[in-house]
Amino acid sequence: MEVLKSGDSYTGETHRGVKAACKEVGSDRVIVRTSEPTDFQGMVDAMPTEVVEMGWFSRGRIAKVIEQVRQRCTHPDVLKYAEVEGFGYDPQRVTVSVTPFSGYPHGLVTEHPNQDGVRLVDEWEPYGGNFGDKNVSADFVNGNMAYAYMGQYNFKKYLAVQEWIRESGVLDSDMAYQFECGSGQSNPVLFQVREFAKRAKANFEVAHSRSGNMHRVFGITPEEGIEVVVARERSRRMLYENVLPKISDTQPFILAPDQTHSRLLIDEIPDRRMLGYTTKDKPALSHQATRFVQAALRHRHGFAQLMDLDFYERYRYGLPKVRVISDGVRQRVEPV
């Protein structure tokens, strides 16, 4: 792997090192990644990544891509994203790495902040393919698979990475983390560890819940629940342009987009009034889903549930008001 600091050029010597690394692992492409110290907090979600083919004149192509991603790191949308999320991001600290592209699926292990012993695993197609659209998921309880979405795969291989880092003692025991990995030829390779949410346990249990077998419920409300309106529309554009402006400044709401996107959309900023988040058709904690779940959980009584089909069948359009009761394990939603 070759790492370039701010201002470093992609030289012939650097390119020869990249070619040697590609030859060693049998890769015909490289992945150009950017990194900055606030990656650990979540800034990585907004940082550009590109895949470039090797071959004739590849040095020039790679050098051009490096300059393009550096420019994107200074884009106003990226700077605004960092400001809204509270990251001390500085484009001058951005480094660029050029590494052989593995072409293997990559996985994500998320520690559940409200359920002891629960880990959520998601796997995507390699970056540069159908990344963000094609994913499979599984939930593990004390190392045993409790639920699988879209078939049975070797999800368990990713758990070893989380266990290895967690057992090292370097992580905060009061924080739940995400561990992003590449699947590799044999063993998974750790890409990054980042904070997900503060751990918390409810002192009550939700009765008569409609939550299914999945473990994708997050957040703890008061035992009596919390009242919100449902912000839902058929398209993301209509949701942001037509629905949210109708909600008063003091009215909390649950964001329920009919269509979700796995890639991070940095121009879609979580509204400060958003107390809850839910999705209809995808349970994966993609970069986009993670951002909105985290935004909800930053509120003292914020909550989220991924792939809540029952919710979408019962609560449609027109800003209906509901009461949500969540203990971080189960969730109950009632009309008001």
C-alpha positions in Angstrom: 0.0 0.0 0.0 1.2 3.5 -0.9 0.1 6.4 1.2 0.4 10.0 0.0 0.1 13.0 2.4 -1.3 16.4 1.4 0.8 17.8 -1.5 2.6 14.5 -2.2 2.8 13.6 -5.9 2.1 10.2 -7.4 5.6 9.5 -8.7 7.0 6.8 -11.0 8.6 5.2 -8.0 5.3 5.1 -6.1 3.6 3.6 -9.2 6.2 0.8 -9.4 5.5 -0.1 -5.8 1.8 -0.2 -6.6 2.4 -2.4 -9.7 4.5 -4.8 -7.6 1.8 -5.1 -5.0 -0.9 -5.8 -7.6 1.3 -8.4 -9.2 1.9 -10.1 -5.8 -1.9 -10.5 -5.1 -3.0 -11.0 -8.7 -5.1 -7.8 -9.0 -5.7 -5.8 -12.2 -7.2 -2.8 -10.4 -6.4 -0.5 -7.5 -8.6 1.2 -5.0 -7.9 4.9 -4.3 -9.0 5.7 -0.7 -8.9 8.9 1.3 -8.5 9.1 5.0 -8.5 11.7 7.8 -8.2 11.5 11.6 -11.9 12.0 12.1 -12.6 8.7 10.2 -12.9 7.0 13.6 -15.9 9.2 14.5 -17.6 8.6 11.1 -16.1 11.0 8.7 -15.1 8.0 6.5 -18.7 7.9 5.3 -18.2 11.1 3.3 -14.7 10.5 2.0 -14.3 9.6 -1.7 -13.2 6.2 -2.9 -12.5 5.2 -6.5 -11.5 2.0 -8.3 -9.0 2.4 -11.2 -7.9 -0.3 -13.8 -4.2 -1.0 -14.1 -2.5 -1.5 -17.5 -1.0 0.9 -20.1 -0.9 4.6 -19.0 -2.3 3.6 -15.6 0.1 5.9 -13.8 -1.5 9.0 -15.4 -5.0 7.7 -14.7 -4.3 7.1 -11.1 -2.6 10.5 -10.7 -5.7 12.2 -12.2 -8.0 10.3 -9.8 -5.9 11.2 -6.8 -6.2 14.9 -7.7 -10.0 14.5 -8.3 -10.6 12.9 -4.9 -8.5 15.5 -3.2 -10.7 18.2 -4.7 -13.8 16.4 -3.6 -12.5 16.4 0.0 -12.7 20.2 -0.1 -16.2 20.3 -1.6 -18.8 22.4 0.4 -21.1 19.4 0.8 -18.3 17.5 2.6 -17.4 20.5 4.8 -21.0 21.0 5.7 -21.4 17.3 6.5 -18.4 17.5 8.9 -19.9 20.6 10.5 -23.3 19.1 11.0 -22.0 15.9 12.4 -19.6 17.7 14.7 -16.3 16.4 13.3 -13.2 18.5 13.5 -12.4 17.7 9.8 -9.5 19.4 8.0 -8.9 18.7 4.3 -5.2 19.5 4.7 -4.9 16.4 6.9 -6.3 14.1 4.2 -4.1 11.2 3.1 -4.6 9.2 -0.1 -3.8 5.5 -0.2 -3.4 3.4 -3.4 -3.8 -0.4 -2.8 -4.6 -3.5 -4.9 -8.4 -4.0 -5.3 -9.4 -7.4 -3.9 -12.7 -7.7 -5.6 -14.1 -9.7 -2.6 -17.4 -8.8 -0.9 -16.9 -6.7 2.2 -18.7 -7.1 5.6 -19.8 -5.0 8.5 -20.2 -6.1 12.1 -22.2 -3.8 14.4 -22.4 -4.3 18.1 -25.9 -3.7 19.3 -26.0 -0.8 21.8 -29.1 -2.1 23.7 -28.8 -5.9 23.5 -26.0 -7.7 25.2 -24.3 -10.3 23.1 -26.0 -9.3 19.9 -24.0 -8.5 16.8 -25.4 -7.6 13.4 -23.6 -8.6 10.3 -24.1 -7.2 6.8 -22.3 -8.1 3.6 -22.1 -6.2 0.3 -20.9 -6.9 -3.2 -17.4 -5.5 -3.9 -17.0 -1.7 -4.3 -17.3 -0.8 -7.9 -19.9 -3.4 -8.7 -23.5 -3.4 -7.4 -22.2 -2.0 -4.1 -24.9 -0.6 -2.0 -27.8 -2.4 -3.7 -27.0 -6.0 -3.2 -26.6 -7.0 0.4 -27.3 -9.9 2.8 -27.6 -9.7 6.5 -27.7 -11.8 9.7 -28.1 -11.3 13.4 -26.1 -13.2 16.0 -26.9 -13.8 19.6 -24.0 -15.0 21.7 -22.3 -16.3 18.6 -25.3 -18.2 17.2 -27.2 -17.0 14.1 -30.7 -15.9 15.2 -31.9 -14.5 11.9 -30.7 -14.3 8.2 -31.9 -12.1 5.5 -31.6 -13.1 1.8 -30.1 -16.6 2.3 -27.5 -18.4 4.4 -23.9 -17.3 3.9 -20.7 -17.6 5.9 -21.4 -14.5 8.0 -19.7 -15.9 11.0 -16.2 -15.4 9.5 -16.6 -11.6 10.2 -17.2 -12.1 13.9 -13.6 -13.1 14.6 -12.4 -9.6 13.6 -14.8 -8.0 16.1 -13.8 -10.5 18.8 -10.1 -9.9 18.2 -10.3 -6.1 18.5 -12.8 -6.2 21.4 -10.6 -8.7 23.4 -7.6 -6.5 22.9 -9.0 -4.1 25.5 -8.4 -0.9 23.5 -12.1 -0.1 23.0 -14.5 1.7 25.4 -16.7 -0.8 27.1 -19.5 1.8 27.2 -19.6 2.2 23.5 -20.9 0.0 20.7 -18.7 -0.1 17.6 -18.8 -1.0 13.9 -16.1 -3.1 12.3 -15.8 -2.9 8.5 -13.9 -5.8 6.9 -12.9 -7.2 3.5 -13.7 -10.9 3.1 -10.2 -11.8 1.7 -9.2 -15.1 0.1 -9.3 -17.0 3.5 -9.6 -14.7 6.5 -11.4 -11.3 6.7 -9.2 -8.2 6.7 -10.0 -5.3 9.0 -10.6 -2.0 7.1 -11.8 0.2 9.9 -13.3 0.5 13.4 -15.7 3.3 14.2 -18.0 4.3 17.0 -21.7 3.5 16.5 -23.7 4.4 19.7 -23.5 4.6 23.4 -24.6 1.5 25.2 -27.8 1.7 27.2 -30.3 -0.7 28.8 -34.0 -0.2 29.5 -35.4 -0.7 32.9 -38.7 -2.0 31.4 -39.9 -4.4 28.7 -42.3 -3.6 25.9 -45.4 -5.8 25.9 -47.5 -6.7 22.9 -44.8 -5.7 20.5 -45.1 -6.3 16.7 -41.3 -6.5 16.3 -40.3 -9.6 14.4 -37.4 -12.0 14.8 -34.8 -9.5 13.7 -32.6 -7.6 16.2 -32.7 -4.3 14.3 -34.5 -2.3 16.9 -32.5 0.5 18.6 -33.1 3.1 21.3 -35.0 3.5 24.5 -38.0 5.7 25.0 -39.8 6.5 28.2 -41.9 3.6 29.4 -45.1 5.5 28.6 -43.7 6.1 25.1 -43.2 9.2 23.1 -45.5 11.0 20.5 -44.2 11.8 17.1 -45.6 12.3 13.6 -44.8 10.0 10.7 -42.9 11.7 7.9 -43.4 9.5 4.9 -43.7 10.0 1.1 -43.4 8.0 -2.1 -40.1 9.6 -3.2 -37.1 11.0 -1.3 -37.4 14.3 -3.2 -41.1 14.7 -2.2 -40.3 13.7 1.4 -37.7 16.4 1.8 -39.3 19.1 -0.3 -43.0 18.6 0.5 -43.4 16.8 3.8 -40.7 18.0 6.2 -41.4 21.7 5.6 -45.0 21.1 6.8 -43.8 19.9 10.3 -43.6 22.6 13.0 -40.2 23.5 14.5 -41.1 21.9 17.8 -42.8 18.7 16.5 -40.6 15.6 16.7 -41.1 13.1 13.9 -40.1 9.6 12.7 -38.5 9.6 9.2 -39.9 6.8 7.2 -38.6 6.9 3.6 -40.3 4.6 1.1 -37.1 4.2 -0.8 -33.7 3.8 0.9 -30.2 4.1 -0.5 -27.2 2.3 0.8 -24.6 4.8 -0.4 -24.1 7.8 1.8 -26.0 10.9 0.5 -24.2 13.7 2.2 -26.6 16.3 1.0 -29.4 14.7 3.0 -28.8 16.0 6.5 -30.7 14.5 9.4 -33.1 17.0 10.7 -32.7 18.0 14.4 -36.5 17.3 14.9 -36.0 13.6 13.7 -36.4 11.5 16.8 -36.9 8.2 15.0 -35.9 6.4 11.8 -37.3 3.4 10.1 -36.9 1.6 6.7 -39.2 -0.7 4.8 -37.2 -3.1 2.6 -33.5 -3.2 3.7 -32.2 -4.2 7.2 -28.6 -3.5 6.5 -26.7 -0.8 8.4 -25.2 0.8 5.3 -23.4 4.1 5.5 -26.6 5.9 4.8 -28.7 3.9 7.3 -26.0 4.1 10.0 -25.9 7.9 9.7 -29.7 8.2 10.3 -29.8 5.6 13.0 -27.0 7.4 14.8 -28.7 10.8 14.4 -31.8 9.4 16.1 -29.9 7.8 18.9 -28.1 11.0 19.7 -31.4 12.1 21.2 -32.0 10.9 24.8 -35.1 9.1 23.8 -34.3 8.5 20.1 -35.2 5.2 18.4 -35.0 3.3 15.1 -36.1 0.1 13.5 -34.8 -1.3 10.2 -37.1 -3.2 7.8 -40.3 -2.6 9.7 -42.8 -3.9 7.1 -45.7 -3.8 9.6 -45.2 -0.1 10.3 -45.4 0.7 6.6 -48.6 -1.2 6.1 -50.3 0.5 9.1 -49.1 4.1 8.8 -49.1 5.8 5.4 -49.1 9.4 4.2 -50.5 12.6 5.7 -48.3 13.0 8.8 -50.3 10.7 11.1 -49.4 11.0 14.8 -48.3 7.9 16.7 -46.9 6.9 20.1 -43.7 4.8 20.0 -42.5 2.7 23.0 -39.1 1.1 22.6 -36.9 -0.8 25.0 -34.0 -1.3 22.5 -35.2 -4.9 21.9 -38.8 -4.5 20.9 -40.9 -1.6 19.7 -44.6 -0.9 19.8 -46.3 1.8 17.7 -49.8 3.0 18.4 -52.0 5.5 16.7 -52.8 8.7 18.8 
